Amino acid sequence: MEAKLTLRLNENVIERAKIYARSHNMSLSKMIESYLDSVTKEKFQEEKHITITPFIESLCGVIDLPEEFDYKKDYRDYLDKKYK
C-alpha cells in the first residue's frame, strides 16, 4: 500500500536529488523510499542481531590460538607494560 508524504527540504538539495535520480533512471520518490528503507532496515537488523560482514567472516580462522589462551589476561599485561 502506498501513501502520500509531504516533505519540506532545502531547494538546492531537492534540485541535486532530482538530477541524481534522473541520472540513475529513477523517480525522486523511489530514491527517497529506497533510502528510508535501507536506513530503517539497518537499524531494525542491528536491534535484532549483529550482522557479520563478508570481510570480517573471511578473517575467521586466520589466527590459530591455543584453547587455553586468555586474551583478557594478555591484554591486561600489555596495558600494564604500556602504562608503567
C-alpha positions, 0 to 999 in steps of 0.5 A: 500500500502506498501513501502520500508524504509531504516533505519540506527540504532545502531547494538546492538539495531537492534540485541535486536529488532530482538530477541524481535520480534522473541520472540513475533512471529513477523517480525522486520518490523511489530514491527517497523510499529506497533510502528510508528503507535501507536506513530503517532496515539497518537499524531494525537488523542491528536491534535484532542481531549483529550482522557479520560482514563478508570481510570480517567472516573471511578473517575467521580462522586466520589466527590459530590460538591455543584453547587455553589462551586468555586474551583478557589476561594478555591484554591486561599485561600489555596495558600494564607494560604500556602504562608503567 
